[in-house]
Amino acid sequence: MSMTSPAFANEDPLDLPLELRQVRIFIRVVELGSIRRAAAELGVSASLLSADLERLEAYLSAQLFRRTSGGGLLPTDAGFAFLRHAQLTLQHAAEAVEAARQKRLVGHVTVGLPPSIASVLGVPLLIAMRERHPQLRVRIVESLSGHLAAMLDARQVDLALVARGRATRPWSVRPLIDERIYLLGRADLPGFPAAESVSLAELGDLPLVMPSGSHALRSMLDIVFERAGVEPRIALEIDGLALLMGAVRAGLGATLQPGAVVCMDPASRLRALPLTDADARRQTLIAGQSEDELSPAALATRVMIADVARELIAAGRWPGITLHEWNTGSDES
């Protein structure tokens, strides 16, 4: 779709000699009848203003002003003809700016976040959305990945961060992050490793506090344990992250969690050891309705989620994370 008018069809639209600034200067000189007075009001020198008017006249190939006997300026016939259209041009430009400002993102968007990710991403995302899209109402739903997938299917959320394997068609799906898994526990827990990292093969006798099999993280770890030939010792199953971490802090066992959960222990009461097993990683996807159904608010929020995640990783506030950079056409739906 061409954005140039027929008169400028053969011109480079970024290199047109006529500028709104020159139009505004011309109108103000007409209104005040004096270059010097217009220059003083606009905060520029009279010589610069005169030069702008000369360039405008050269571009139009017409004389726009004539001097009166009293030393003032009056528009010529060409000037009066240009004045009417110049006033309309400024009015339309102002209306265009106001229209763009009024079309800021409005409405609402609902985003589903799993508890571990909500603990590190949730508040920074809300702050960023308020700063960049203040008229957009954001609702955050915190729930397990499987529940969020069901809510997305039921159109109860616009976007959801879900574990790979939970995504179904006809969603619009993009990989967001790969999360390294850590062993978290008290240093005085019997059997807790003293090393700086650990493999699953070393955890056979360590009591673990884990979510149940309905949890995406547990399902992934069960597969990794099986591949490693290790039978984990599950001491407790707790599906609430806050309660699970409370049990770990109480010394009832250790747990396996992504890097986001490490951030929930700011006092460093627990030791965090990265797993050395290459496949002990969780990939999280950002899923939404199909691309043609995503609202402008949802599209903007999807970009914001990736931006905030990138900032948190760069600031060292989200350990063990690899961000997937998106390119055009990277949608996996």
Summary of the structure (lengths in Angstrom):
residues: 333
radius of gyration: 31.5
end to end distance: 28.8
largest distance: 104.3
contacts: 998
relative contact order: 0.13
helix: 43%
strand: 21%
